[in-house]
Amino acid sequence: MSVPTWLASRVLADAAIATANARQAATEIHDQGRDHYDDLTWRAAVVKAHRATDKAEEIGISPQGVLDASKAR
């Protein structure tokens, strides 16, 4: 199955944003002196990031590609 470029770009962007949001949540939690593993906000962000990354994988975008794109945000 061939995926249109615009769709692949959108899926990659969604996954990159979700991953960056999870990383940002962890940073903010650490800045408050707390452990992010115990934080429900961070856990919810990670669930979104995993779902978005899974969608990206379904159309052939590697998790490393998502991670690289998220670091550019």
PDB file of N, H, CA, C and O in Angstrom:
ATOM      1  N   MET A   1       0.838  -1.175   0.000  1.00  0.00           N
ATOM      2  CA  MET A   1       0.000   0.000   0.000  1.00  0.00           C
ATOM      3  C   MET A   1       0.883   1.238   0.000  1.00  0.00           C
ATOM      4  O   MET A   1       1.798   1.367   0.814  1.00  0.00           O
ATOM      5  N   SER A   2       0.602   2.115  -0.897  1.00  0.00           N
ATOM      6  H   SER A   2      -0.141   2.010  -1.558  1.00  0.00           H
ATOM      7  CA  SER A   2       1.337   3.371  -0.989  1.00  0.00           C
ATOM      8  C   SER A   2       0.600   4.449  -0.195  1.00  0.00           C
ATOM      9  O   SER A   2      -0.608   4.633  -0.344  1.00  0.00           O
ATOM     10  N   VAL A   3       1.335   5.141   0.632  1.00  0.00           N
ATOM     11  H   VAL A   3       2.316   4.992   0.753  1.00  0.00           H
ATOM     12  CA  VAL A   3       0.753   6.187   1.475  1.00  0.00           C
ATOM     13  C   VAL A   3       1.073   7.537   0.850  1.00  0.00           C
ATOM     14  O   VAL A   3       2.228   7.807   0.521  1.00  0.00           O
ATOM     15  N   PRO A   4       0.067   8.386   0.682  1.00  0.00           N
ATOM     16  CA  PRO A   4       0.338   9.715   0.130  1.00  0.00           C
ATOM     17  C   PRO A   4       1.328  10.476   1.012  1.00  0.00           C
ATOM     18  O   PRO A   4       1.324  10.335   2.235  1.00  0.00           O
ATOM     19  N   THR A   5       2.155  11.267   0.387  1.00  0.00           N
ATOM     20  H   THR A   5       2.158  11.382  -0.607  1.00  0.00           H
ATOM     21  CA  THR A   5       3.170  12.032   1.104  1.00  0.00           C
ATOM     22  C   THR A   5       2.556  12.928   2.169  1.00  0.00           C
ATOM     23  O   THR A   5       3.086  13.034   3.275  1.00  0.00           O
ATOM     24  N   TRP A   6       1.452  13.564   1.845  1.00  0.00           N
ATOM     25  H   TRP A   6       1.021  13.477   0.946  1.00  0.00           H
ATOM     26  CA  TRP A   6       0.829  14.468   2.819  1.00  0.00           C
ATOM     27  C   TRP A   6       0.384  13.720   4.062  1.00  0.00           C
ATOM     28  O   TRP A   6       0.465  14.246   5.172  1.00  0.00           O
ATOM     29  N   LEU A   7      -0.093  12.474   3.876  1.00  0.00           N
ATOM     30  H   LEU A   7      -0.159  12.046   2.975  1.00  0.00           H
ATOM     31  CA  LEU A   7      -0.542  11.684   5.017  1.00  0.00           C
ATOM     32  C   LEU A   7       0.647  11.238   5.864  1.00  0.00           C
ATOM     33  O   LEU A   7       0.599  11.309   7.092  1.00  0.00           O
ATOM     34  N   ALA A   8       1.704  10.784   5.215  1.00  0.00           N
ATOM     35  H   ALA A   8       1.743  10.726   4.217  1.00  0.00           H
ATOM     36  CA  ALA A   8       2.906  10.375   5.947  1.00  0.00           C
ATOM     37  C   ALA A   8       3.471  11.555   6.730  1.00  0.00           C
ATOM     38  O   ALA A   8       3.908  11.394   7.869  1.00  0.00           O
ATOM     39  N   SER A   9       3.462  12.722   6.131  1.00  0.00           N
ATOM     40  H   SER A   9       3.107  12.853   5.206  1.00  0.00           H
ATOM     41  CA  SER A   9       3.954  13.924   6.824  1.00  0.00           C
ATOM     42  C   SER A   9       3.100  14.250   8.038  1.00  0.00           C
ATOM     43  O   SER A   9       3.622  14.606   9.094  1.00  0.00           O
ATOM     44  N   ARG A  10       1.790  14.128   7.886  1.00  0.00           N
ATOM     45  H   ARG A  10       1.366  13.839   7.028  1.00  0.00           H
ATOM     46  CA  ARG A  10       0.870  14.426   8.996  1.00  0.00           C
ATOM     47  C   ARG A  10       1.037  13.424  10.128  1.00  0.00           C
ATOM     48  O   ARG A  10       1.075  13.806  11.298  1.00  0.00           O
ATOM     49  N   VAL A  11       1.139  12.147   9.788  1.00  0.00           N
ATOM     50  H   VAL A  11       1.108  11.836   8.838  1.00  0.00           H
ATOM     51  CA  VAL A  11       1.302  11.098  10.805  1.00  0.00           C
ATOM     52  C   VAL A  11       2.635  11.285  11.535  1.00  0.00           C
ATOM     53  O   VAL A  11       2.698  11.161  12.758  1.00  0.00           O
ATOM     54  N   LEU A  12       3.690  11.581  10.789  1.00  0.00           N
ATOM     55  H   LEU A  12       3.638  11.682   9.795  1.00  0.00           H
ATOM     56  CA  LEU A  12       4.994  11.818  11.405  1.00  0.00           C
ATOM     57  C   LEU A  12       4.940  13.038  12.319  1.00  0.00           C
ATOM     58  O   LEU A  12       5.468  13.003  13.431  1.00  0.00           O
ATOM     59  N   ALA A  13       4.318  14.094  11.866  1.00  0.00           N
ATOM     60  H   ALA A  13       3.889  14.122  10.963  1.00  0.00           H
ATOM     61  CA  ALA A  13       4.209  15.305  12.692  1.00  0.00           C
ATOM     62  C   ALA A  13       3.428  15.033  13.970  1.00  0.00           C
ATOM     63  O   ALA A  13       3.825  15.476  15.048  1.00  0.00           O
ATOM     64  N   ASP A  14       2.322  14.309  13.856  1.00  0.00           N
ATOM     65  H   ASP A  14       2.000  13.950  12.980  1.00  0.00           H
ATOM     66  CA  ASP A  14       1.530  13.984  15.044  1.00  0.00           C
ATOM     67  C   ASP A  14       2.341  13.171  16.049  1.00  0.00           C
ATOM     68  O   ASP A  14       2.309  13.447  17.248  1.00  0.00           O
ATOM     69  N   ALA A  15       3.062  12.177  15.562  1.00  0.00           N
ATOM     70  H   ALA A  15       3.089  11.952  14.588  1.00  0.00           H
ATOM     71  CA  ALA A  15       3.873  11.334  16.445  1.00  0.00           C
ATOM     72  C   ALA A  15       5.026  12.134  17.059  1.00  0.00           C
ATOM     73  O   ALA A  15       5.340  11.969  18.238  1.00  0.00           O
ATOM     74  N   ALA A  16       5.648  12.989  16.266  1.00  0.00           N
ATOM     75  H   ALA A  16       5.393  13.123  15.308  1.00  0.00           H
ATOM     76  CA  ALA A  16       6.752  13.803  16.781  1.00  0.00           C
ATOM     77  C   ALA A  16       6.268  14.779  17.853  1.00  0.00           C
ATOM     78  O   ALA A  16       6.936  14.969  18.869  1.00  0.00           O
ATOM     79  N   ILE A  17       5.133  15.382  17.630  1.00  0.00           N
ATOM     80  H   ILE A  17       4.590  15.228  16.805  1.00  0.00           H
ATOM     81  CA  ILE A  17       4.578  16.320  18.612  1.00  0.00           C
ATOM     82  C   ILE A  17       4.210  15.589  19.898  1.00  0.00           C
ATOM     83  O   ILE A  17       4.510  16.071  20.990  1.00  0.00           O
ATOM     84  N   ALA A  18       3.568  14.440  19.780  1.00  0.00           N
ATOM     85  H   ALA A  18       3.324  14.049  18.893  1.00  0.00           H
ATOM     86  CA  ALA A  18       3.187  13.675  20.973  1.00  0.00           C
ATOM     87  C   ALA A  18       4.427  13.241  21.757  1.00  0.00           C
ATOM     88  O   ALA A  18       4.427  13.288  22.987  1.00  0.00           O
ATOM     89  N   THR A  19       5.465  12.826  21.068  1.00  0.00           N
ATOM     90  H   THR A  19       5.465  12.787  20.069  1.00  0.00           H
ATOM     91  CA  THR A  19       6.704  12.418  21.721  1.00  0.00           C
ATOM     92  C   THR A  19       7.381  13.604  22.397  1.00  0.00           C
ATOM     93  O   THR A  19       7.856  13.492  23.527  1.00  0.00           O
ATOM     94  N   ALA A  20       7.423  14.729  21.711  1.00  0.00           N
ATOM     95  H   ALA A  20       7.037  14.820  20.794  1.00  0.00           H
ATOM     96  CA  ALA A  20       8.012  15.937  22.303  1.00  0.00           C
ATOM     97  C   ALA A  20       7.213  16.401  23.514  1.00  0.00           C
ATOM     98  O   ALA A  20       7.792  16.862  24.498  1.00  0.00           O
ATOM     99  N   ASN A  21       5.891  16.286  23.453  1.00  0.00           N
ATOM    100  H   ASN A  21       5.421  15.912  22.654  1.00  0.00           H
ATOM    101  CA  ASN A  21       5.059  16.669  24.592  1.00  0.00           C
ATOM    102  C   ASN A  21       5.345  15.792  25.813  1.00  0.00           C
ATOM    103  O   ASN A  21       5.397  16.294  26.935  1.00  0.00           O
ATOM    104  N   ALA A  22       5.527  14.506  25.604  1.00  0.00           N
ATOM    105  H   ALA A  22       5.484  14.098  24.692  1.00  0.00           H
ATOM    106  CA  ALA A  22       5.838  13.599  26.716  1.00  0.00           C
ATOM    107  C   ALA A  22       7.195  13.950  27.323  1.00  0.00           C
ATOM    108  O   ALA A  22       7.357  13.952  28.544  1.00  0.00           O
ATOM    109  N   ARG A  23       8.157  14.244  26.471  1.00  0.00           N
ATOM    110  H   ARG A  23       8.026  14.242  25.479  1.00  0.00           H
ATOM    111  CA  ARG A  23       9.483  14.630  26.955  1.00  0.00           C
ATOM    112  C   ARG A  23       9.417  15.945  27.727  1.00  0.00           C
ATOM    113  O   ARG A  23      10.064  16.093  28.764  1.00  0.00           O
ATOM    114  N   GLN A  24       8.639  16.896  27.222  1.00  0.00           N
ATOM    115  H   GLN A  24       8.114  16.776  26.380  1.00  0.00           H
ATOM    116  CA  GLN A  24       8.486  18.185  27.893  1.00  0.00           C
ATOM    117  C   GLN A  24       7.797  18.022  29.246  1.00  0.00           C
ATOM    118  O   GLN A  24       8.175  18.672  30.221  1.00  0.00           O
ATOM    119  N   ALA A  25       6.797  17.162  29.303  1.00  0.00           N
ATOM    120  H   ALA A  25       6.491  16.634  28.511  1.00  0.00           H
ATOM    121  CA  ALA A  25       6.102  16.910  30.574  1.00  0.00           C
ATOM    122  C   ALA A  25       7.084  16.349  31.598  1.00  0.00           C
ATOM    123  O   ALA A  25       7.080  16.768  32.756  1.00  0.00           O
ATOM    124  N   ALA A  26       7.917  15.411  31.181  1.00  0.00           N
ATOM    125  H   ALA A  26       7.920  15.071  30.240  1.00  0.00           H
ATOM    126  CA  ALA A  26       8.907  14.835  32.099  1.00  0.00           C
ATOM    127  C   ALA A  26       9.871  15.910  32.593  1.00  0.00           C
ATOM    128  O   ALA A  26      10.225  15.935  33.771  1.00  0.00           O
ATOM    129  N   THR A  27      10.294  16.791  31.702  1.00  0.00           N
ATOM    130  H   THR A  27      10.007  16.771  30.744  1.00  0.00           H
ATOM    131  CA  THR A  27      11.211  17.865  32.086  1.00  0.00           C
ATOM    132  C   THR A  27      10.569  18.792  33.110  1.00  0.00           C
ATOM    133  O   THR A  27      11.195  19.150  34.108  1.00  0.00           O
ATOM    134  N   GLU A  28       9.328  19.177  32.864  1.00  0.00           N
ATOM    135  H   GLU A  28       8.820  18.886  32.053  1.00  0.00           H
ATOM    136  CA  GLU A  28       8.640  20.068  33.789  1.00  0.00           C
ATOM    137  C   GLU A  28       8.436  19.416  35.156  1.00  0.00           C
ATOM    138  O   GLU A  28       8.550  20.080  36.186  1.00  0.00           O
ATOM    139  N   ILE A  29       8.141  18.146  35.163  1.00  0.00           N
ATOM    140  H   ILE A  29       8.048  17.606  34.326  1.00  0.00           H
ATOM    141  CA  ILE A  29       7.947  17.419  36.414  1.00  0.00           C
ATOM    142  C   ILE A  29       9.260  17.334  37.185  1.00  0.00           C
ATOM    143  O   ILE A  29       9.285  17.507  38.404  1.00  0.00           O
ATOM    144  N   HIS A  30      10.349  17.066  36.469  1.00  0.00           N
ATOM    145  H   HIS A  30      10.328  16.926  35.479  1.00  0.00           H
ATOM    146  CA  HIS A  30      11.661  17.016  37.112  1.00  0.00           C
ATOM    147  C   HIS A  30      12.047  18.388  37.654  1.00  0.00           C
ATOM    148  O   HIS A  30      12.648  18.487  38.723  1.00  0.00           O
ATOM    149  N   ASP A  31      11.707  19.442  36.924  1.00  0.00           N
ATOM    150  H   ASP A  31      11.219  19.361  36.055  1.00  0.00           H
ATOM    151  CA  ASP A  31      12.006  20.803  37.388  1.00  0.00           C
ATOM    152  C   ASP A  31      11.299  21.119  38.703  1.00  0.00           C
ATOM    153  O   ASP A  31      11.752  21.965  39.474  1.00  0.00           O
ATOM    154  N   GLN A  32      10.195  20.436  38.949  1.00  0.00           N
ATOM    155  H   GLN A  32       9.827  19.748  38.323  1.00  0.00           H
ATOM    156  CA  GLN A  32       9.454  20.608  40.199  1.00  0.00           C
ATOM    157  C   GLN A  32       9.992  19.691  41.298  1.00  0.00           C
ATOM    158  O   GLN A  32       9.471  19.681  42.413  1.00  0.00           O
ATOM    159  N   GLY A  33      11.025  18.928  40.983  1.00  0.00           N
ATOM    160  H   GLY A  33      11.449  18.936  40.078  1.00  0.00           H
ATOM    161  CA  GLY A  33      11.643  18.053  41.964  1.00  0.00           C
ATOM    162  C   GLY A  33      10.924  16.738  42.173  1.00  0.00           C
ATOM    163  O   GLY A  33      11.120  16.068  43.187  1.00  0.00           O
ATOM    164  N   ARG A  34      10.086  16.368  41.211  1.00  0.00           N
ATOM    165  H   ARG A  34       9.926  16.912  40.387  1.00  0.00           H
ATOM    166  CA  ARG A  34       9.328  15.118  41.332  1.00  0.00           C
ATOM    167  C   ARG A  34       9.800  14.114  40.294  1.00  0.00           C
ATOM    168  O   ARG A  34      10.468  14.475  39.325  1.00  0.00           O
ATOM    169  N   ASP A  35       9.452  12.858  40.502  1.00  0.00           N
ATOM    170  H   ASP A  35       8.909  12.564  41.289  1.00  0.00           H
ATOM    171  CA  ASP A  35       9.778  11.789  39.561  1.00  0.00           C
ATOM    172  C   ASP A  35       8.642  11.657  38.552  1.00  0.00           C
ATOM    173  O   ASP A  35       7.485  11.478  38.934  1.00  0.00           O
ATOM    174  N   HIS A  36       8.964  11.742  37.293  1.00  0.00           N
ATOM    175  H   HIS A  36       9.903  11.887  36.982  1.00  0.00           H
ATOM    176  CA  HIS A  36       7.923  11.711  36.262  1.00  0.00           C
ATOM    177  C   HIS A  36       7.225  10.360  36.156  1.00  0.00           C
ATOM    178  O   HIS A  36       6.087  10.296  35.689  1.00  0.00           O
ATOM    179  N   TYR A  37       7.873   9.292  36.573  1.00  0.00           N
ATOM    180  H   TYR A  37       8.797   9.345  36.952  1.00  0.00           H
ATOM    181  CA  TYR A  37       7.250   7.969  36.472  1.00  0.00           C
ATOM    182  C   TYR A  37       5.988   7.850  37.326  1.00  0.00           C
ATOM    183  O   TYR A  37       5.116   7.031  37.036  1.00  0.00           O
ATOM    184  N   ASP A  38       5.891   8.660  38.369  1.00  0.00           N
ATOM    185  H   ASP A  38       6.599   9.326  38.604  1.00  0.00           H
ATOM    186  CA  ASP A  38       4.728   8.619  39.259  1.00  0.00           C
ATOM    187  C   ASP A  38       3.640   9.615  38.867  1.00  0.00           C
ATOM    188  O   ASP A  38       2.617   9.712  39.544  1.00  0.00           O
ATOM    189  N   ASP A  39       3.852  10.342  37.795  1.00  0.00           N
ATOM    190  H   ASP A  39       4.684  10.263  37.245  1.00  0.00           H
ATOM    191  CA  ASP A  39       2.935  11.411  37.412  1.00  0.00           C
ATOM    192  C   ASP A  39       1.933  10.948  36.349  1.00  0.00           C
ATOM    193  O   ASP A  39       2.320  10.426  35.303  1.00  0.00           O
ATOM    194  N   LEU A  40       0.660  11.143  36.630  1.00  0.00           N
ATOM    195  H   LEU A  40       0.346  11.567  37.480  1.00  0.00           H
ATOM    196  CA  LEU A  40      -0.387  10.707  35.694  1.00  0.00           C
ATOM    197  C   LEU A  40      -0.393  11.518  34.404  1.00  0.00           C
ATOM    198  O   LEU A  40      -0.743  10.991  33.348  1.00  0.00           O
ATOM    199  N   THR A  41      -0.013  12.784  34.473  1.00  0.00           N
ATOM    200  H   THR A  41       0.271  13.212  35.332  1.00  0.00           H
ATOM    201  CA  THR A  41       0.046  13.617  33.265  1.00  0.00           C
ATOM    202  C   THR A  41       1.086  13.067  32.298  1.00  0.00           C
ATOM    203  O   THR A  41       0.839  12.965  31.096  1.00  0.00           O
ATOM    204  N   TRP A  42       2.247  12.716  32.833  1.00  0.00           N
ATOM    205  H   TRP A  42       2.447  12.799  33.809  1.00  0.00           H
ATOM    206  CA  TRP A  42       3.305  12.163  31.992  1.00  0.00           C
ATOM    207  C   TRP A  42       2.863  10.818  31.411  1.00  0.00           C
ATOM    208  O   TRP A  42       3.080  10.544  30.230  1.00  0.00           O
ATOM    209  N   ARG A  43       2.250   9.994  32.235  1.00  0.00           N
ATOM    210  H   ARG A  43       2.074  10.216  33.194  1.00  0.00           H
ATOM    211  CA  ARG A  43       1.801   8.682  31.754  1.00  0.00           C
ATOM    212  C   ARG A  43       0.795   8.814  30.611  1.00  0.00           C
ATOM    213  O   ARG A  43       0.851   8.060  29.639  1.00  0.00           O
ATOM    214  N   ALA A  44      -0.119   9.767  30.728  1.00  0.00           N
ATOM    215  H   ALA A  44      -0.164  10.379  31.517  1.00  0.00           H
ATOM    216  CA  ALA A  44      -1.097   9.999  29.661  1.00  0.00           C
ATOM    217  C   ALA A  44      -0.400  10.483  28.390  1.00  0.00           C
ATOM    218  O   ALA A  44      -0.767  10.088  27.284  1.00  0.00           O
ATOM    219  N   ALA A  45       0.596  11.334  28.556  1.00  0.00           N
ATOM    220  H   ALA A  45       0.894  11.655  29.455  1.00  0.00           H
ATOM    221  CA  ALA A  45       1.342  11.831  27.394  1.00  0.00           C
ATOM    222  C   ALA A  45       2.095  10.695  26.707  1.00  0.00           C
ATOM    223  O   ALA A  45       2.189  10.658  25.481  1.00  0.00           O
ATOM    224  N   VAL A  46       2.623   9.781  27.491  1.00  0.00           N
ATOM    225  H   VAL A  46       2.546   9.811  28.488  1.00  0.00           H
ATOM    226  CA  VAL A  46       3.347   8.639  26.917  1.00  0.00           C
ATOM    227  C   VAL A  46       2.394   7.717  26.157  1.00  0.00           C
ATOM    228  O   VAL A  46       2.747   7.192  25.101  1.00  0.00           O
ATOM    229  N   VAL A  47       1.206   7.522  26.686  1.00  0.00           N
ATOM    230  H   VAL A  47       0.919   7.949  27.544  1.00  0.00           H
ATOM    231  CA  VAL A  47       0.213   6.698  25.986  1.00  0.00           C
ATOM    232  C   VAL A  47      -0.094   7.313  24.617  1.00  0.00           C
ATOM    233  O   VAL A  47      -0.153   6.600  23.615  1.00  0.00           O
ATOM    234  N   LYS A  48      -0.289   8.627  24.577  1.00  0.00           N
ATOM    235  H   LYS A  48      -0.242   9.206  25.391  1.00  0.00           H
ATOM    236  CA  LYS A  48      -0.546   9.304  23.293  1.00  0.00           C
ATOM    237  C   LYS A  48       0.641   9.156  22.344  1.00  0.00           C
ATOM    238  O   LYS A  48       0.469   8.922  21.147  1.00  0.00           O
ATOM    239  N   ALA A  49       1.836   9.295  22.891  1.00  0.00           N
ATOM    240  H   ALA A  49       1.976   9.485  23.863  1.00  0.00           H
ATOM    241  CA  ALA A  49       3.036   9.171  22.056  1.00  0.00           C
ATOM    242  C   ALA A  49       3.165   7.759  21.493  1.00  0.00           C
ATOM    243  O   ALA A  49       3.516   7.585  20.325  1.00  0.00           O
ATOM    244  N   HIS A  50       2.886   6.756  22.311  1.00  0.00           N
ATOM    245  H   HIS A  50       2.601   6.897  23.259  1.00  0.00           H
ATOM    246  CA  HIS A  50       2.965   5.370  21.834  1.00  0.00           C
ATOM    247  C   HIS A  50       1.926   5.091  20.752  1.00  0.00           C
ATOM    248  O   HIS A  50       2.223   4.440  19.750  1.00  0.00           O
ATOM    249  N   ARG A  51       0.722   5.580  20.956  1.00  0.00           N
ATOM    250  H   ARG A  51       0.480   6.109  21.770  1.00  0.00           H
ATOM    251  CA  ARG A  51      -0.325   5.373  19.935  1.00  0.00           C
ATOM    252  C   ARG A  51       0.066   6.037  18.616  1.00  0.00           C
ATOM    253  O   ARG A  51      -0.081   5.448  17.545  1.00  0.00           O
ATOM    254  N   ALA A  52       0.560   7.258  18.704  1.00  0.00           N
ATOM    255  H   ALA A  52       0.680   7.737  19.574  1.00  0.00           H
ATOM    256  CA  ALA A  52       0.954   7.988  17.492  1.00  0.00           C
ATOM    257  C   ALA A  52       2.136   7.309  16.810  1.00  0.00           C
ATOM    258  O   ALA A  52       2.183   7.230  15.583  1.00  0.00           O
ATOM    259  N   THR A  53       3.085   6.821  17.595  1.00  0.00           N
ATOM    260  H   THR A  53       3.047   6.885  18.592  1.00  0.00           H
ATOM    261  CA  THR A  53       4.239   6.129  17.025  1.00  0.00           C
ATOM    262  C   THR A  53       3.810   4.811  16.379  1.00  0.00           C
ATOM    263  O   THR A  53       4.327   4.433  15.329  1.00  0.00           O
ATOM    264  N   ASP A  54       2.873   4.123  17.004  1.00  0.00           N
ATOM    265  H   ASP A  54       2.452   4.430  17.858  1.00  0.00           H
ATOM    266  CA  ASP A  54       2.348   2.886  16.406  1.00  0.00           C
ATOM    267  C   ASP A  54       1.697   3.162  15.056  1.00  0.00           C
ATOM    268  O   ASP A  54       1.877   2.397  14.109  1.00  0.00           O
ATOM    269  N   LYS A  55       0.945   4.250  14.968  1.00  0.00           N
ATOM    270  H   LYS A  55       0.799   4.872  15.738  1.00  0.00           H
ATOM    271  CA  LYS A  55       0.324   4.616  13.685  1.00  0.00           C
ATOM    272  C   LYS A  55       1.395   4.905  12.646  1.00  0.00           C
ATOM    273  O   LYS A  55       1.264   4.518  11.484  1.00  0.00           O
ATOM    274  N   ALA A  56       2.448   5.583  13.064  1.00  0.00           N
ATOM    275  H   ALA A  56       2.555   5.898  14.007  1.00  0.00           H
ATOM    276  CA  ALA A  56       3.540   5.884  12.138  1.00  0.00           C
ATOM    277  C   ALA A  56       4.203   4.596  11.650  1.00  0.00           C
ATOM    278  O   ALA A  56       4.504   4.457  10.465  1.00  0.00           O
ATOM    279  N   GLU A  57       4.423   3.667  12.560  1.00  0.00           N
ATOM    280  H   GLU A  57       4.178   3.780  13.523  1.00  0.00           H
ATOM    281  CA  GLU A  57       5.025   2.379  12.174  1.00  0.00           C
ATOM    282  C   GLU A  57       4.158   1.629  11.175  1.00  0.00           C
ATOM    283  O   GLU A  57       4.675   0.962  10.279  1.00  0.00           O
ATOM    284  N   GLU A  58       2.847   1.735  11.325  1.00  0.00           N
ATOM    285  H   GLU A  58       2.428   2.276  12.054  1.00  0.00           H
ATOM    286  CA  GLU A  58       1.927   1.041  10.418  1.00  0.00           C
ATOM    287  C   GLU A  58       2.091   1.488   8.975  1.00  0.00           C
ATOM    288  O   GLU A  58       1.815   0.724   8.049  1.00  0.00           O
ATOM    289  N   ILE A  59       2.538   2.715   8.780  1.00  0.00           N
ATOM    290  H   ILE A  59       2.763   3.336   9.532  1.00  0.00           H
ATOM    291  CA  ILE A  59       2.714   3.193   7.400  1.00  0.00           C
ATOM    292  C   ILE A  59       4.185   3.254   6.994  1.00  0.00           C
ATOM    293  O   ILE A  59       4.530   3.838   5.967  1.00  0.00           O
ATOM    294  N   GLY A  60       5.055   2.638   7.816  1.00  0.00           N
ATOM    295  H   GLY A  60       4.775   2.163   8.650  1.00  0.00           H
ATOM    296  CA  GLY A  60       6.447   2.498   7.421  1.00  0.00           C
ATOM    297  C   GLY A  60       7.407   3.529   7.980  1.00  0.00           C
ATOM    298  O   GLY A  60       8.548   3.604   7.524  1.00  0.00           O
ATOM    299  N   ILE A  61       6.989   4.322   8.946  1.00  0.00           N
ATOM    300  H   ILE A  61       6.062   4.261   9.316  1.00  0.00           H
ATOM    301  CA  ILE A  61       7.881   5.297   9.567  1.00  0.00           C
ATOM    302  C   ILE A  61       8.470   4.646  10.814  1.00  0.00           C
ATOM    303  O   ILE A  61       7.736   4.152  11.671  1.00  0.00           O
ATOM    304  N   SER A  62       9.781   4.648  10.908  1.00  0.00           N
ATOM    305  H   SER A  62      10.377   5.048  10.212  1.00  0.00           H
ATOM    306  CA  SER A  62      10.434   3.967  12.031  1.00  0.00           C
ATOM    307  C   SER A  62      10.296   4.772  13.324  1.00  0.00           C
ATOM    308  O   SER A  62      10.165   5.996  13.287  1.00  0.00           O
ATOM    309  N   PRO A  63      10.326   4.085  14.459  1.00  0.00           N
ATOM    310  CA  PRO A  63      10.310   4.804  15.738  1.00  0.00           C
ATOM    311  C   PRO A  63      11.489   5.780  15.858  1.00  0.00           C
ATOM    312  O   PRO A  63      11.359   6.851  16.449  1.00  0.00           O
ATOM    313  N   GLN A  64      12.632   5.396  15.292  1.00  0.00           N
ATOM    314  H   GLN A  64      12.737   4.526  14.812  1.00  0.00           H
ATOM    315  CA  GLN A  64      13.778   6.301  15.327  1.00  0.00           C
ATOM    316  C   GLN A  64      13.503   7.557  14.514  1.00  0.00           C
ATOM    317  O   GLN A  64      13.936   8.646  14.889  1.00  0.00           O
ATOM    318  N   GLY A  65      12.790   7.416  13.412  1.00  0.00           N
ATOM    319  H   GLY A  65      12.438   6.531  13.107  1.00  0.00           H
ATOM    320  CA  GLY A  65      12.401   8.580  12.620  1.00  0.00           C
ATOM    321  C   GLY A  65      11.507   9.514  13.397  1.00  0.00           C
ATOM    322  O   GLY A  65      11.640  10.735  13.313  1.00  0.00           O
ATOM    323  N   VAL A  66      10.590   8.930  14.160  1.00  0.00           N
ATOM    324  H   VAL A  66      10.482   7.938  14.228  1.00  0.00           H
ATOM    325  CA  VAL A  66       9.699   9.731  15.007  1.00  0.00           C
ATOM    326  C   VAL A  66      10.516  10.446  16.071  1.00  0.00           C
ATOM    327  O   VAL A  66      10.333  11.642  16.298  1.00  0.00           O
ATOM    328  N   LEU A  67      11.418   9.720  16.724  1.00  0.00           N
ATOM    329  H   LEU A  67      11.567   8.748  16.539  1.00  0.00           H
ATOM    330  CA  LEU A  67      12.255  10.318  17.764  1.00  0.00           C
ATOM    331  C   LEU A  67      13.092  11.461  17.212  1.00  0.00           C
ATOM    332  O   LEU A  67      13.176  12.526  17.823  1.00  0.00           O
ATOM    333  N   ASP A  68      13.708  11.242  16.062  1.00  0.00           N
ATOM    334  H   ASP A  68      13.639  10.377  15.565  1.00  0.00           H
ATOM    335  CA  ASP A  68      14.517  12.295  15.442  1.00  0.00           C
ATOM    336  C   ASP A  68      13.683  13.528  15.134  1.00  0.00           C
ATOM    337  O   ASP A  68      14.113  14.655  15.375  1.00  0.00           O
ATOM    338  N   ALA A  69      12.488  13.307  14.602  1.00  0.00           N
ATOM    339  H   ALA A  69      12.138  12.391  14.406  1.00  0.00           H
ATOM    340  CA  ALA A  69      11.596  14.425  14.279  1.00  0.00           C
ATOM    341  C   ALA A  69      11.140  15.156  15.538  1.00  0.00           C
ATOM    342  O   ALA A  69      10.969  16.375  15.525  1.00  0.00           O
ATOM    343  N   SER A  70      10.943  14.414  16.621  1.00  0.00           N
ATOM    344  H   SER A  70      11.082  13.424  16.632  1.00  0.00           H
ATOM    345  CA  SER A  70      10.488  15.041  17.861  1.00  0.00           C
ATOM    346  C   SER A  70      11.549  15.934  18.475  1.00  0.00           C
ATOM    347  O   SER A  70      11.228  16.911  19.152  1.00  0.00           O
ATOM    348  N   LYS A  71      12.791  15.611  18.246  1.00  0.00           N
ATOM    349  H   LYS A  71      13.053  14.818  17.696  1.00  0.00           H
ATOM    350  CA  LYS A  71      13.894  16.410  18.797  1.00  0.00           C
ATOM    351  C   LYS A  71      14.063  17.722  18.048  1.00  0.00           C
ATOM    352  O   LYS A  71      14.693  18.650  18.554  1.00  0.00           O
ATOM    353  N   ALA A  72      13.511  17.805  16.859  1.00  0.00           N
ATOM    354  H   ALA A  72      12.999  17.050  16.447  1.00  0.00           H
ATOM    355  CA  ALA A  72      13.570  19.030  16.070  1.00  0.00           C
ATOM    356  C   ALA A  72      12.508  20.033  16.497  1.00  0.00           C
ATOM    357  O   ALA A  72      12.503  21.168  16.022  1.00  0.00           O
ATOM    358  N   ARG A  73      11.611  19.631  17.385  1.00  0.00           N
ATOM    359  H   ARG A  73      11.615  18.708  17.771  1.00  0.00           H
ATOM    360  CA  ARG A  73      10.505  20.483  17.831  1.00  0.00           C
ATOM    361  C   ARG A  73      10.892  21.293  19.020  1.00  0.00           C
ATOM    362  O   ARG A  73      10.082  22.067  19.529  1.00  0.00           O
TER     363      ARG A  73
END
